[in-house]
Amino acid sequence: MDKIYIHGSGCVSPQHSTGPGFLDEPLYYSASSLKVVDADYKKWIDLKLIRRMSRVIKMGVAAAHLALEQAEHTMPDAIITGSAYGCLADTGVFLDKMVQQEEQMLTPTAFIQSTHNTVAGQIALMLACHGYNNTFVHRGFSFEQAVLDAWMNINEQPDQSILVGGLDEITNHSQEILARFGLYKKEPVDTAELLQSNTQGTINGEGAAFFLLKSGAENALARIDGLELCYKPGNVNSVKSFIQAFLDKNEVPVDEIDLVITGRNGDSREVDYYNSVESMLPGAGLACYKHLTGEYPTANAFACWMATNILRQGNVPAAAVYKTPAKQEIQKILIYNHHQGTHHTAMLISAC
């Protein structure tokens, strides 16, 4: 497929990602979960609507508007999102009332706003966008599938501009349920030291990131050269083969990768995958992001936002550097992430 270009990006995260700076003053926590730093949602959402919106809807709407504003674009031709968990808060409200009221006299609002495609639908309603609108619910591949769908649409109709995003939220119920599976640290951990942890589990996270994608390079921030998915590769050698095949397919020699952004999350059970990929690229700088955002299925959207800003500004924030400092001039970035050892993704982003 032809390359596609990122013309605008916006992010709501546990960091100050909605302001003018780029991780200049990183926030560190001592916690078992990281919630987003709420933006001033009144900039984009009418006060009458805000009080009826759950957190994840406000996060998504704000990130989408930030992407459109940066691209100086008012109306996308399509809106595509990825979300593994959807609107958990409204789902919890609806289920609680269903039990408490014994399935009688239930108000439909919470149910209507509990579906996974609520955020994409709300953005479309606010923009009066009547084009293609789709949401992917593919666990750790949700955001990547949204990008691939947009990519195929743009290849078929190159004059399109498509708003693409990935988002997930935390609720008290989801934290308690997921913790039972041993996904998170048993005790709160200092996020500044998360990547050096040698124990099992990580910390929960949430966030929303959106991008305006087009086929044209004029005024673009970055270019997406390739995106590949690998489900349950089996072992470390299979992952190395997956990454090597990905680079070969995109005709990129190993020594041309200037920076590798990995999804290290402090879980000792997952570190071998990241070590193996980093060992393949000894000349590249190393960066990480999950000590800034926490772990969630669509966290790679934050990595894409971070890579876009690194290429735009020409430097890697000190908070993101892991062991090996980045090269002075960064032209190609490889993002490698996996979710719970099953959903492995590789994305190649280049400077325009």
N, C-alpha and C positions, 0 to 999 in steps of 0.2 A: 504494500500500500504506500501511497505518497505520504510524505511527512506532513505533520500538522503543527500549528504554531499556537503558543499560548500568548494571548494579547492582554489578558488581565487576570489577576488572582486576588482572592480575598480569603481570610482565615479568622476564625474565632476559636481560641484554644486556651489552655491553662496559662499561657504566656500573654504578654502585652502585644498581641499580633494584629490588633485593629488600628493601632496608631501609626505615626510616621516612621518610627524607628524599626530596626530589624534585629530583634533579640539583643538589643544593646544592653538592657538591664534584665537579665533572665531571672525568673522567679523560681526559687527552690522551696520545696515543701518537706515536711516530715509527716507522711500520711500513707494510707493504704489505697487511696484513690485521689485522682486529680480532677477537679471540676474547672470548667472554663471561667476565664475572667470575663464577666458580662460586659458587652459593649454598651454604648449609649443607644439603645434600640430605638429611641424616639426619633433619631435621625432618619430612619427608614420606614418606621411603622407607626400608623396612626394610634393615638393613645386609646381609642375605643377598641382597637383590635388587640393591642398588647395584652390587656388583662385576660383575654380569652385564649391566648397562645401559650402552649407549653414551652419549656426552655429550648428543646431541640428545634422547634419551628422558628423561634426567634434567632437562634444560632444560625440556622440555614439561610434565613432571609437576609440577615446581616452580611454573612459571607458572600452571598450571591450579589448583593448590591455593591459590596466593596470591589468585587471582580469587574462588574459592569462599569463602575466609576473609574477604575484604573484604566480600563480599555477605552473609556470615553464612548461607551456604546449604550444605547437605551433599550433596544429590543432584540433579544436573540430569536433565532428561527426555531429553536428547540431547547428543551430543558431536560437533562438526564441526570439522575442522582443514583447513588449507591448507598445502601444502609443495611447492615446486618440485623440490627435490633429494632429499627423503626422508632416510633414514638412510644417509648416504654412508659413514661409517666402517665399518659392518657390511657394506655392499655391497663395499667395498674388501677387507675381510678374506675374504669368501667368494670373490671373484674371484681373489685371490692364492693361496688354498689350492687352488682349482680348477686353477690352472696348476701350482703346485708339486707337487701330488699327482696330476697327470695325470688329473683327474676321478675318482679312485678314493678310496673310504673317506672321503667328506666328511661332516663333522658338520653336522646341519641347523640348529643354533642361529643361526649367522651369517646364513643365508638367511632364516630365519623373522623375524629382527629387521631385515632389510634393506629390507622393503617400506615404501612411503610411509605406510601406515595403521597402522604399528606404534605410534606415539605415542598416537593416539586409542584404539587397542585396549588399550594398557597402562594408560591413565588409566581406561578403563571397567572393566578387571579389578580395579584397586586400589580403585575406588569401588563395585564390584559394581553398575554401571549397565548394565542390560539393554536400554536404549532405542535409538533410532535412532543409528547411528554411521557417519560418512562422512568421507572425506578427498578434497579436491580437489587435483589435480596439473595446474595450468593456468599454469605459468611465472609471469609477473608478475601474473597475475590470481588466483593460488591463494587468498590470504587473502580477497580481495574476494568470490570465488565462495562461500567458506564463509559469509561474512556474509549474502550474498543468499539462500543456501539456508536459513539459520536464520531470516531475515526472513520468507520464504514459509511456513515451518513454523509460525512464531508467528502469522502472519495467519490460517492455517487453524485453529490450535488456540491461542487466546490465553492459555490457562492454563499453557502450557508455559514452562519455563526451559531455556535452551540454552547450553551451554558452547562457545564458539567461539575458535579460536586460529590463529595463523600462525607457522611456524617453519622455519628452515633452518640448516645447520651448515657449517663449513669443515673440510676435511681437507687434508693435504699434497698428495694426488693431485689434488683438485679445484682447489686453488690453482694448481698447475703447468699443468693442462689449460686452465683458463679464462684464465690469463695469456697463453697462446699466441694468443688472439683479440684481444689488445690492449685488454682491458677494464680493466686496472689500470696504475697508474703504474710506470714502469720502475725507479724508485728509491724507497726508503721516504720518506714525506712526513710532516711534522708535522701531525697532525689539526687542531690549532688554526688552521692556515693553509690547510686543504684547500679551503674555499669560495672563497678568493681565487686559487686556482691557475688558470693560463691554459694548461695543457698537457693533452694527451689522457690519458684513463684516470682511474680513481678508486682507491679501496681496497676490498678485500674485507671482508665483514662477516658476522655471524651473530647469531641471537637467537631468542627465543620470547616471544610475548605472547598472553594469553588473556583472554576477557571473558565474563561471565555476562549473557546477554541475556534480557529479559522484555518483556511488553506493558504492564505497569503502571508508572506514574511514581513511586509511593510509595517513598521512600528511594533513588531512583535517583541515580547520579552525573552522568549526561549522557544526551542523547537523540540518536539517529541519525535525521536528517531525510531524508537522501537519499544514494544511492550509484549512480554511473554509470561504465561502462567504455567505452573507445574503443580499438579495435585498429587500429594503423597509420593514423593520421589523415592522413599525407602531408606536411603542412607546418604552419608556425606559425599561419597563418590558420585552418586547420581546427581546431587546438587551441583557439584563441580562440572559435570558433563552438561547439565542444563545451562549453566552460565556460559560455558565455553561455546556451546552451540548457538546461544543467543548472540554472543559477540561475533561469531563467524557469520551468522545470518545477516547481521547488519554491517558486515565488512569493517569491523573496528578492531585493530590489533590491541593486545593487552596494554602495551605501553602508551596508547593514546588516551586511556582513561585517566583523567586528572584527579578525580575525587570519587570515592565510594561512600555512599550514605547507606548505612545498614540499620536494621530494626532491632539492634541489641536492646534487651530489656531487663537485664540483670537476673534472668532465670538460668540457673546452672544447667538445666536440662536441654537448653536450646543453643548454647554458646558454640558448640562444635560446628554447626552450619555456618555461622558467621565467620568463625576462624578460618574455615576452609575456603570461603569466597575471598576473604581478605588476603590469604596467602597466595592466591592466583594473581593478585595485582600489587606486587611489592613496591612499585614506583608511584602508586596513587596515594593521595591523602585520605585519611579516614575520618568520617564524621558520623554522628548518631543523633537521634532525636527523641527517643521514647523516655529518656530521663526528664524531658521537657513537657511531654504530653501524656505519658502513661500508655498502657497497652489497650487497644481496642481494634475491632476488625477492619475499620476504614482508616487507621492511623497513617497509612501510606499517602493519603491525601495531604496530610501535613508535610510529609517528606517531599512531595512534589512541589508544594508551596515553598518550602525552604530551598529546594534546588533552584526554582525559578528566581527567587530573590538573590541567591548566591551568584547566579549568572548575570543578573541585572546589575548588581552592585560590585561584582568582581572580587568579593572576599567572603571567607567563611567566618561566621560569628564564633568568637572564642568559646562560647558556651556549647557549641556543637562539635568542636574538635575532639577527636578520640585518638590518643597516642600520636599518630603520624600527622604532622601539620600539612595543610594543603599546599599545592604548588602556587607560585605567585600568579600565574595566569591560568585560569580555569576555563576550558572550552567544552569538555565532555564530562558528564556526571552519570555514574551508574548507581541506581537505587536498587538495593536488594533487601527484601523483607520476607518474612514468613509469619503466618499466624498459627500458633499452637502446633508447629511442626508439620502441618498438612498442606496449607495453602502458601506456596512459594511464588513470588513475583519478581520479575526483573524489568526495570524501566530505564531507558537511555534518553537523557535530556542534554541538548547541546545549546551552546550560545549561537545566536543568529549571525 
